[in-house]
């Protein structure tokens, strides 16, 4: 799980890290899949990542 936050403190209250993280994850060969976390795991402020072994 990667916690990037919801971006509530950023300019215009937009999630800057969320978009940059997802863009970065798409470029990595080690990443099989990723998805937004469940509310109990951080919801829209976190991403679950499945990595190759």
C-alpha distance matrix in Angstrom:
0.0 3.8 6.4 9.6 11.9 14.4 17.1 19.7 21.1 21.5 24.8 25.7 22.5 20.7 17.0 17.7 14.4 12.8 15.7 15.7 12.1 12.8 16.2 14.9 12.6 15.7 17.7 15.9 17.6 14.8 12.5 13.8 12.0 9.4 9.7 9.4 7.8 10.7 12.6 12.0 8.2 9.0 10.9 12.0 10.4 6.7 5.7 4.5 6.1 9.0 10.9 14.6 15.9
3.8 0.0 3.8 6.2 9.2 12.0 14.1 17.0 18.1 18.3 21.5 22.6 19.7 17.8 14.1 14.4 10.8 9.9 12.9 12.6 9.1 10.7 13.9 12.6 11.0 14.5 16.2 14.9 17.3 15.0 12.8 14.8 13.0 10.1 10.4 9.7 9.0 12.4 13.7 13.7 9.9 9.2 11.0 11.0 8.7 5.5 5.3 6.4 7.5 11.0 12.3 16.1 17.7
6.4 3.8 0.0 3.8 5.7 8.9 11.1 13.7 14.8 15.4 18.9 20.0 16.8 15.5 11.9 12.8 9.7 9.0 12.6 12.8 10.1 12.0 15.2 14.5 13.6 16.9 18.8 18.0 20.6 18.6 16.3 18.2 16.0 12.7 12.0 10.1 9.2 12.0 12.2 12.4 9.1 7.1 9.4 9.2 6.0 4.2 6.5 8.8 10.8 14.5 16.1 19.8 21.5
9.6 6.2 3.8 0.0 3.8 6.8 8.1 11.2 12.0 12.0 15.3 16.6 13.7 12.2 8.5 9.0 6.0 6.1 9.7 9.9 8.0 10.4 13.2 12.8 12.9 16.0 17.7 17.6 20.7 19.3 17.0 19.2 16.9 13.5 12.9 10.9 11.1 14.1 14.0 15.0 12.1 9.3 10.5 9.0 5.7 5.6 7.8 11.0 12.6 16.4 17.8 21.4 23.4
11.9 9.2 5.7 3.8 0.0 3.8 5.6 7.9 9.3 10.2 13.7 14.6 11.2 10.5 7.5 9.3 7.7 7.5 11.2 12.2 11.1 13.1 15.9 16.1 16.2 19.0 21.1 21.2 24.3 22.9 20.4 22.2 19.6 15.9 14.5 11.7 11.5 13.7 12.6 13.8 11.7 8.2 9.4 7.7 4.2 6.5 9.7 13.1 15.4 19.2 21.0 24.7 26.7
14.4 12.0 8.9 6.8 3.8 0.0 3.8 5.6 8.3 9.1 12.1 12.1 8.5 7.8 5.6 8.7 8.5 7.6 10.7 12.8 12.4 13.6 16.3 17.4 17.6 19.8 22.2 22.8 26.0 24.9 22.1 23.6 20.5 16.8 14.8 11.6 12.0 13.7 12.1 14.3 12.9 9.2 8.9 6.3 4.4 8.0 11.0 14.6 17.2 20.9 23.1 26.8 29.1
17.1 14.1 11.1 8.1 5.6 3.8 0.0 3.8 5.4 5.3 8.4 8.9 5.7 5.4 4.0 6.5 7.5 7.9 10.4 12.0 12.6 14.3 16.2 17.4 18.4 20.5 22.5 23.5 26.9 26.2 23.6 25.4 22.6 19.1 17.5 14.6 15.5 17.4 15.9 18.0 16.5 12.8 12.6 9.8 7.9 11.1 13.7 17.5 19.5 23.3 25.1 28.7 31.1
19.7 17.0 13.7 11.2 7.9 5.6 3.8 0.0 3.8 5.7 8.3 8.3 4.6 6.7 7.2 9.8 11.2 11.6 13.9 15.7 16.4 17.9 19.9 21.2 22.1 24.2 26.2 27.2 30.6 29.8 27.1 28.8 25.9 22.2 20.2 17.0 17.5 18.7 16.5 18.5 17.7 14.0 13.8 11.4 9.9 13.5 16.6 20.2 22.6 26.4 28.4 32.1 34.3
21.1 18.1 14.8 12.0 9.3 8.3 5.4 3.8 0.0 3.8 6.8 8.4 5.9 8.3 8.8 10.2 11.5 13.1 15.2 16.2 17.2 19.3 20.9 21.7 23.1 25.5 27.0 27.9 31.5 30.7 28.4 30.5 27.9 24.3 22.7 19.8 20.1 21.6 19.6 21.2 20.1 16.4 16.8 14.5 12.4 15.6 18.6 22.2 24.3 28.1 29.7 33.3 35.4
21.5 18.3 15.4 12.0 10.2 9.1 5.3 5.7 3.8 0.0 3.8 6.3 4.9 6.2 7.1 7.4 9.6 11.6 12.9 13.7 15.4 17.5 18.5 19.6 21.4 23.4 24.7 26.1 29.7 29.4 27.2 29.4 26.9 23.5 22.3 19.7 20.7 22.7 21.1 23.1 21.6 17.9 17.9 15.1 13.1 16.1 18.5 22.3 23.9 27.6 29.0 32.5 34.8
24.8 21.5 18.9 15.3 13.7 12.1 8.4 8.3 6.8 3.8 0.0 3.8 5.3 6.6 8.9 8.8 11.9 13.8 14.2 15.1 17.4 19.2 19.7 21.1 23.4 24.9 26.1 27.9 31.6 31.7 29.4 31.6 29.1 25.8 24.6 22.2 23.6 25.5 24.0 26.2 24.9 21.2 20.8 17.6 16.2 19.2 21.4 25.2 26.6 30.3 31.6 35.0 37.5
25.7 22.6 20.0 16.6 14.6 12.1 8.9 8.3 8.4 6.3 3.8 0.0 3.8 5.4 8.9 9.9 13.4 14.2 14.4 16.1 18.5 19.6 20.3 22.3 24.2 25.3 27.0 29.0 32.5 32.7 30.1 31.9 29.1 25.8 24.2 21.6 23.2 24.8 23.2 25.8 24.9 21.1 20.1 16.8 16.3 19.5 21.6 25.4 27.1 30.8 32.5 35.9 38.6
22.5 19.7 16.8 13.7 11.2 8.5 5.7 4.6 5.9 4.9 5.3 3.8 0.0 3.8 6.7 8.8 11.6 12.1 13.2 15.1 16.8 18.0 19.3 21.1 22.5 24.1 26.0 27.6 31.1 30.9 28.2 29.8 26.9 23.4 21.5 18.7 19.9 21.4 19.6 22.1 21.2 17.5 16.6 13.5 12.8 16.2 18.7 22.4 24.5 28.2 30.1 33.6 36.2
20.7 17.8 15.5 12.2 10.5 7.8 5.4 6.7 8.3 6.2 6.6 5.4 3.8 0.0 3.8 6.0 9.1 9.1 9.6 11.9 13.8 14.6 15.7 17.8 19.3 20.5 22.5 24.3 27.7 27.8 25.0 26.7 23.8 20.5 18.8 16.3 18.2 20.0 18.9 21.6 20.4 16.7 15.5 12.0 11.6 14.5 16.4 20.2 21.9 25.5 27.3 30.7 33.5
17.0 14.1 11.9 8.5 7.5 5.6 4.0 7.2 8.8 7.1 8.9 8.9 6.7 3.8 0.0 3.8 5.7 5.4 6.8 9.0 10.3 11.4 13.0 14.7 15.9 17.5 19.5 21.0 24.4 24.2 21.5 23.2 20.4 17.1 15.7 13.3 15.1 17.4 16.7 19.2 17.5 13.9 13.0 9.5 8.6 11.1 12.8 16.6 18.2 21.9 23.6 27.1 29.8
17.7 14.4 12.8 9.0 9.3 8.7 6.5 9.8 10.2 7.4 8.8 9.9 8.8 6.0 3.8 0.0 3.8 5.5 5.7 6.5 8.7 10.5 11.2 12.5 14.5 16.2 17.5 19.2 22.8 22.9 20.6 22.8 20.5 17.5 16.9 15.2 17.2 20.0 19.7 21.9 19.7 16.4 15.9 12.5 11.1 12.8 13.9 17.5 18.4 22.0 23.1 26.4 29.1
14.4 10.8 9.7 6.0 7.7 8.5 7.5 11.2 11.5 9.6 11.9 13.4 11.6 9.1 5.7 3.8 0.0 3.8 5.5 5.1 5.8 8.5 9.8 10.2 11.9 14.2 15.5 16.5 20.1 19.8 17.7 20.1 18.0 15.0 14.8 13.4 15.1 18.2 18.3 20.1 17.4 14.4 14.5 11.6 9.6 10.3 11.2 14.6 15.2 18.8 19.8 23.1 25.6
12.8 9.9 9.0 6.1 7.5 7.6 7.9 11.6 13.1 11.6 13.8 14.2 12.1 9.1 5.4 5.5 3.8 0.0 3.8 5.6 5.3 6.3 8.7 10.0 10.6 12.6 14.8 15.9 19.2 18.8 16.1 18.0 15.3 12.1 11.4 9.9 12.1 15.2 15.6 17.8 15.3 12.4 11.8 8.6 7.6 8.1 8.5 12.1 13.1 16.7 18.2 21.7 24.4
15.7 12.9 12.6 9.7 11.2 10.7 10.4 13.9 15.2 12.9 14.2 14.4 13.2 9.6 6.8 5.7 5.5 3.8 0.0 3.8 5.5 5.3 6.2 8.6 10.0 11.0 13.0 14.9 18.3 18.7 16.1 17.9 15.5 12.8 12.6 11.9 14.7 17.9 18.6 21.1 18.6 15.9 14.8 11.4 11.1 11.5 11.0 14.3 14.6 17.8 19.0 22.1 25.2
15.7 12.6 12.8 9.9 12.2 12.8 12.0 15.7 16.2 13.7 15.1 16.1 15.1 11.9 9.0 6.5 5.1 5.6 3.8 0.0 3.8 5.5 5.1 6.1 8.6 10.1 11.1 12.9 16.6 17.1 15.1 17.6 15.9 13.6 14.3 14.1 16.6 20.1 21.0 23.0 20.1 17.6 17.1 14.1 13.0 12.8 12.2 15.0 14.6 17.7 18.2 21.0 23.9
12.1 9.1 10.1 8.0 11.1 12.4 12.6 16.4 17.2 15.4 17.4 18.5 16.8 13.8 10.3 8.7 5.8 5.3 5.5 3.8 0.0 3.8 5.4 5.0 6.1 8.7 10.1 10.9 14.4 14.2 12.1 14.6 12.9 10.5 11.6 11.7 13.8 17.5 18.8 20.4 17.2 15.2 15.1 12.7 11.4 10.2 9.0 11.5 10.9 14.1 14.7 17.8 20.5
12.8 10.7 12.0 10.4 13.1 13.6 14.3 17.9 19.3 17.5 19.2 19.6 18.0 14.6 11.4 10.5 8.5 6.3 5.3 5.5 3.8 0.0 3.8 5.4 5.0 6.3 8.9 10.3 13.3 13.6 10.8 12.6 10.5 8.3 9.3 10.1 13.0 16.6 18.3 20.3 17.4 15.7 14.8 12.3 12.2 10.8 8.7 10.9 10.1 12.9 14.0 16.9 20.1
16.2 13.9 15.2 13.2 15.9 16.3 16.2 19.9 20.9 18.5 19.7 20.3 19.3 15.7 13.0 11.2 9.8 8.7 6.2 5.1 5.4 3.8 0.0 3.8 5.5 5.4 6.9 9.4 12.7 13.9 11.8 13.8 12.5 11.2 12.7 13.8 16.8 20.4 22.1 24.1 21.1 19.4 18.4 15.8 15.5 14.4 12.4 14.4 13.0 15.3 15.7 18.0 21.3
14.9 12.6 14.5 12.8 16.1 17.4 17.4 21.2 21.7 19.6 21.1 22.3 21.1 17.8 14.7 12.5 10.2 10.0 8.6 6.1 5.0 5.4 3.8 0.0 3.8 5.5 5.4 6.8 10.6 11.4 10.0 12.9 12.3 11.4 13.6 14.9 17.4 21.1 22.9 24.5 21.1 19.6 19.4 17.2 16.3 14.6 12.5 13.9 12.0 14.1 13.7 15.9 18.9
12.6 11.0 13.6 12.9 16.2 17.6 18.4 22.1 23.1 21.4 23.4 24.2 22.5 19.3 15.9 14.5 11.9 10.6 10.0 8.6 6.1 5.0 5.5 3.8 0.0 3.8 5.4 5.4 8.5 8.8 6.5 9.2 8.6 7.9 10.7 12.7 15.0 18.7 21.0 22.3 19.0 18.1 17.8 16.1 15.6 13.2 10.3 11.0 8.6 10.3 10.2 12.6 15.8
15.7 14.5 16.9 16.0 19.0 19.8 20.5 24.2 25.5 23.4 24.9 25.3 24.1 20.5 17.5 16.2 14.2 12.6 11.0 10.1 8.7 6.3 5.4 5.5 3.8 0.0 3.8 5.7 8.0 9.6 7.4 9.1 8.6 9.0 11.7 14.1 17.0 20.5 23.0 24.7 21.6 20.7 19.8 17.9 18.0 15.9 12.8 13.3 10.9 11.9 11.9 13.6 17.1
17.7 16.2 18.8 17.7 21.1 22.2 22.5 26.2 27.0 24.7 26.1 27.0 26.0 22.5 19.5 17.5 15.5 14.8 13.0 11.1 10.1 8.9 6.9 5.4 5.4 3.8 0.0 3.8 6.6 9.0 8.4 10.8 11.4 12.2 15.2 17.5 20.1 23.7 26.2 27.6 24.3 23.4 22.9 21.0 20.6 18.5 15.6 16.0 13.2 13.9 12.8 13.8 17.1
15.9 14.9 18.0 17.6 21.2 22.8 23.5 27.2 27.9 26.1 27.9 29.0 27.6 24.3 21.0 19.2 16.5 15.9 14.9 12.9 10.9 10.3 9.4 6.8 5.4 5.7 3.8 0.0 3.8 5.4 5.6 8.8 10.3 11.4 14.9 17.5 19.5 23.1 25.7 26.7 23.2 22.8 22.8 21.4 20.7 18.1 15.0 14.7 11.3 11.5 9.6 10.5 13.5
17.6 17.3 20.6 20.7 24.3 26.0 26.9 30.6 31.5 29.7 31.6 32.5 31.1 27.7 24.4 22.8 20.1 19.2 18.3 16.6 14.4 13.3 12.7 10.6 8.5 8.0 6.6 3.8 0.0 3.8 5.5 7.5 10.3 12.5 16.2 19.3 21.1 24.5 27.5 28.3 24.8 24.9 24.9 23.9 23.5 20.5 17.1 16.1 12.4 11.3 8.9 8.4 11.3
14.8 15.0 18.6 19.3 22.9 24.9 26.2 29.8 30.7 29.4 31.7 32.7 30.9 27.8 24.2 22.9 19.8 18.8 18.7 17.1 14.2 13.6 13.9 11.4 8.8 9.6 9.0 5.4 3.8 0.0 3.8 6.4 9.3 11.3 15.1 18.0 19.2 22.6 25.6 25.9 22.4 22.9 23.2 22.7 22.0 18.8 15.4 13.8 10.0 8.6 5.5 5.3 8.1
12.5 12.8 16.3 17.0 20.4 22.1 23.6 27.1 28.4 27.2 29.4 30.1 28.2 25.0 21.5 20.6 17.7 16.1 16.1 15.1 12.1 10.8 11.8 10.0 6.5 7.4 8.4 5.6 5.5 3.8 0.0 3.8 5.7 7.6 11.4 14.4 15.9 19.2 22.3 22.9 19.5 19.9 19.9 19.3 19.0 15.8 12.3 10.7 7.0 6.0 4.6 6.3 9.8
13.8 14.8 18.2 19.2 22.2 23.6 25.4 28.8 30.5 29.4 31.6 31.9 29.8 26.7 23.2 22.8 20.1 18.0 17.9 17.6 14.6 12.6 13.8 12.9 9.2 9.1 10.8 8.8 7.5 6.4 3.8 0.0 3.8 7.2 10.7 14.3 15.8 18.7 22.1 22.8 19.8 20.6 20.1 19.9 20.2 17.0 13.2 11.0 7.8 5.5 5.5 6.3 10.0
12.0 13.0 16.0 16.9 19.6 20.5 22.6 25.9 27.9 26.9 29.1 29.1 26.9 23.8 20.4 20.5 18.0 15.3 15.5 15.9 12.9 10.5 12.5 12.3 8.6 8.6 11.4 10.3 10.3 9.3 5.7 3.8 0.0 3.8 7.0 10.7 12.5 15.3 18.7 19.8 17.0 17.6 16.7 16.4 17.2 14.1 10.3 8.4 6.0 5.2 7.3 9.4 12.9
9.4 10.1 12.7 13.5 15.9 16.8 19.1 22.2 24.3 23.5 25.8 25.8 23.4 20.5 17.1 17.5 15.0 12.1 12.8 13.6 10.5 8.3 11.2 11.4 7.9 9.0 12.2 11.4 12.5 11.3 7.6 7.2 3.8 0.0 3.8 7.1 9.1 12.3 15.4 16.7 13.8 14.0 13.1 12.7 13.4 10.4 6.6 5.5 4.4 6.0 8.8 11.9 15.1
9.7 10.4 12.0 12.9 14.5 14.8 17.5 20.2 22.7 22.3 24.6 24.2 21.5 18.8 15.7 16.9 14.8 11.4 12.6 14.3 11.6 9.3 12.7 13.6 10.7 11.7 15.2 14.9 16.2 15.1 11.4 10.7 7.0 3.8 0.0 3.8 6.3 9.1 12.2 14.0 11.7 11.6 10.0 9.7 11.2 8.7 5.6 5.4 6.7 8.9 12.2 15.4 18.3
9.4 9.7 10.1 10.9 11.7 11.6 14.6 17.0 19.8 19.7 22.2 21.6 18.7 16.3 13.3 15.2 13.4 9.9 11.9 14.1 11.7 10.1 13.8 14.9 12.7 14.1 17.5 17.5 19.3 18.0 14.4 14.3 10.7 7.1 3.8 0.0 3.8 6.7 9.0 11.3 9.3 8.5 6.4 6.1 8.0 6.1 4.6 6.1 8.9 11.8 15.0 18.5 21.2
7.8 9.0 9.2 11.1 11.5 12.0 15.5 17.5 20.1 20.7 23.6 23.2 19.9 18.2 15.1 17.2 15.1 12.1 14.7 16.6 13.8 13.0 16.8 17.4 15.0 17.0 20.1 19.5 21.1 19.2 15.9 15.8 12.5 9.1 6.3 3.8 0.0 3.8 6.4 7.9 5.6 5.8 4.8 6.7 7.8 5.5 5.1 5.6 9.3 12.0 15.4 18.9 21.1
10.7 12.4 12.0 14.1 13.7 13.7 17.4 18.7 21.6 22.7 25.5 24.8 21.4 20.0 17.4 20.0 18.2 15.2 17.9 20.1 17.5 16.6 20.4 21.1 18.7 20.5 23.7 23.1 24.5 22.6 19.2 18.7 15.3 12.3 9.1 6.7 3.8 0.0 3.8 5.4 5.2 6.4 4.9 8.1 9.8 8.5 8.9 8.9 12.6 14.8 18.3 21.7 23.6
12.6 13.7 12.2 14.0 12.6 12.1 15.9 16.5 19.6 21.1 24.0 23.2 19.6 18.9 16.7 19.7 18.3 15.6 18.6 21.0 18.8 18.3 22.1 22.9 21.0 23.0 26.2 25.7 27.5 25.6 22.3 22.1 18.7 15.4 12.2 9.0 6.4 3.8 0.0 3.8 5.4 5.3 3.9 7.5 9.0 9.1 10.9 11.8 15.6 18.2 21.5 25.0 26.9
12.0 13.7 12.4 15.0 13.8 14.3 18.0 18.5 21.2 23.1 26.2 25.8 22.1 21.6 19.2 21.9 20.1 17.8 21.1 23.0 20.4 20.3 24.1 24.5 22.3 24.7 27.6 26.7 28.3 25.9 22.9 22.8 19.8 16.7 14.0 11.3 7.9 5.4 3.8 0.0 3.8 5.7 6.7 10.5 10.8 10.3 12.1 12.2 16.0 18.3 21.4 24.9 26.2
8.2 9.9 9.1 12.1 11.7 12.9 16.5 17.7 20.1 21.6 24.9 24.9 21.2 20.4 17.5 19.7 17.4 15.3 18.6 20.1 17.2 17.4 21.1 21.1 19.0 21.6 24.3 23.2 24.8 22.4 19.5 19.8 17.0 13.8 11.7 9.3 5.6 5.2 5.4 3.8 0.0 3.8 6.0 9.3 8.9 7.3 8.8 8.9 12.5 15.1 18.0 21.6 22.9
9.0 9.2 7.1 9.3 8.2 9.2 12.8 14.0 16.4 17.9 21.2 21.1 17.5 16.7 13.9 16.4 14.4 12.4 15.9 17.6 15.2 15.7 19.4 19.6 18.1 20.7 23.4 22.8 24.9 22.9 19.9 20.6 17.6 14.0 11.6 8.5 5.8 6.4 5.3 5.7 3.8 0.0 3.8 6.4 5.4 5.0 8.0 9.6 13.2 16.4 19.2 22.9 24.6
10.9 11.0 9.4 10.5 9.4 8.9 12.6 13.8 16.8 17.9 20.8 20.1 16.6 15.5 13.0 15.9 14.5 11.8 14.8 17.1 15.1 14.8 18.4 19.4 17.8 19.8 22.9 22.8 24.9 23.2 19.9 20.1 16.7 13.1 10.0 6.4 4.8 4.9 3.9 6.7 6.0 3.8 0.0 3.8 5.4 5.8 7.9 9.9 13.5 16.6 19.8 23.4 25.5
12.0 11.0 9.2 9.0 7.7 6.3 9.8 11.4 14.5 15.1 17.6 16.8 13.5 12.0 9.5 12.5 11.6 8.6 11.4 14.1 12.7 12.3 15.8 17.2 16.1 17.9 21.0 21.4 23.9 22.7 19.3 19.9 16.4 12.7 9.7 6.1 6.7 8.1 7.5 10.5 9.3 6.4 3.8 0.0 3.8 5.6 7.6 10.7 13.8 17.1 20.0 23.7 26.2
10.4 8.7 6.0 5.7 4.2 4.4 7.9 9.9 12.4 13.1 16.2 16.3 12.8 11.6 8.6 11.1 9.6 7.6 11.1 13.0 11.4 12.2 15.5 16.3 15.6 18.0 20.6 20.7 23.5 22.0 19.0 20.2 17.2 13.4 11.2 8.0 7.8 9.8 9.0 10.8 8.9 5.4 5.4 3.8 0.0 3.8 7.2 10.5 13.4 17.1 19.5 23.3 25.5
6.7 5.5 4.2 5.6 6.5 8.0 11.1 13.5 15.6 16.1 19.2 19.5 16.2 14.5 11.1 12.8 10.3 8.1 11.5 12.8 10.2 10.8 14.4 14.6 13.2 15.9 18.5 18.1 20.5 18.8 15.8 17.0 14.1 10.4 8.7 6.1 5.5 8.5 9.1 10.3 7.3 5.0 5.8 5.6 3.8 0.0 3.8 6.9 9.8 13.4 15.9 19.7 21.7
5.7 5.3 6.5 7.8 9.7 11.0 13.7 16.6 18.6 18.5 21.4 21.6 18.7 16.4 12.8 13.9 11.2 8.5 11.0 12.2 9.0 8.7 12.4 12.5 10.3 12.8 15.6 15.0 17.1 15.4 12.3 13.2 10.3 6.6 5.6 4.6 5.1 8.9 10.9 12.1 8.8 8.0 7.9 7.6 7.2 3.8 0.0 3.8 6.3 10.0 12.5 16.3 18.7
4.5 6.4 8.8 11.0 13.1 14.6 17.5 20.2 22.2 22.3 25.2 25.4 22.4 20.2 16.6 17.5 14.6 12.1 14.3 15.0 11.5 10.9 14.4 13.9 11.0 13.3 16.0 14.7 16.1 13.8 10.7 11.0 8.4 5.5 5.4 6.1 5.6 8.9 11.8 12.2 8.9 9.6 9.9 10.7 10.5 6.9 3.8 0.0 3.8 6.8 9.9 13.6 15.7
6.1 7.5 10.8 12.6 15.4 17.2 19.5 22.6 24.3 23.9 26.6 27.1 24.5 21.9 18.2 18.4 15.2 13.1 14.6 14.6 10.9 10.1 13.0 12.0 8.6 10.9 13.2 11.3 12.4 10.0 7.0 7.8 6.0 4.4 6.7 8.9 9.3 12.6 15.6 16.0 12.5 13.2 13.5 13.8 13.4 9.8 6.3 3.8 0.0 3.8 6.3 10.0 12.5
9.0 11.0 14.5 16.4 19.2 20.9 23.3 26.4 28.1 27.6 30.3 30.8 28.2 25.5 21.9 22.0 18.8 16.7 17.8 17.7 14.1 12.9 15.3 14.1 10.3 11.9 13.9 11.5 11.3 8.6 6.0 5.5 5.2 6.0 8.9 11.8 12.0 14.8 18.2 18.3 15.1 16.4 16.6 17.1 17.1 13.4 10.0 6.8 3.8 0.0 3.8 7.0 9.5
10.9 12.3 16.1 17.8 21.0 23.1 25.1 28.4 29.7 29.0 31.6 32.5 30.1 27.3 23.6 23.1 19.8 18.2 19.0 18.2 14.7 14.0 15.7 13.7 10.2 11.9 12.8 9.6 8.9 5.5 4.6 5.5 7.3 8.8 12.2 15.0 15.4 18.3 21.5 21.4 18.0 19.2 19.8 20.0 19.5 15.9 12.5 9.9 6.3 3.8 0.0 3.8 6.4
14.6 16.1 19.8 21.4 24.7 26.8 28.7 32.1 33.3 32.5 35.0 35.9 33.6 30.7 27.1 26.4 23.1 21.7 22.1 21.0 17.8 16.9 18.0 15.9 12.6 13.6 13.8 10.5 8.4 5.3 6.3 6.3 9.4 11.9 15.4 18.5 18.9 21.7 25.0 24.9 21.6 22.9 23.4 23.7 23.3 19.7 16.3 13.6 10.0 7.0 3.8 0.0 3.8
15.9 17.7 21.5 23.4 26.7 29.1 31.1 34.3 35.4 34.8 37.5 38.6 36.2 33.5 29.8 29.1 25.6 24.4 25.2 23.9 20.5 20.1 21.3 18.9 15.8 17.1 17.1 13.5 11.3 8.1 9.8 10.0 12.9 15.1 18.3 21.2 21.1 23.6 26.9 26.2 22.9 24.6 25.5 26.2 25.5 21.7 18.7 15.7 12.5 9.5 6.4 3.8 0.0
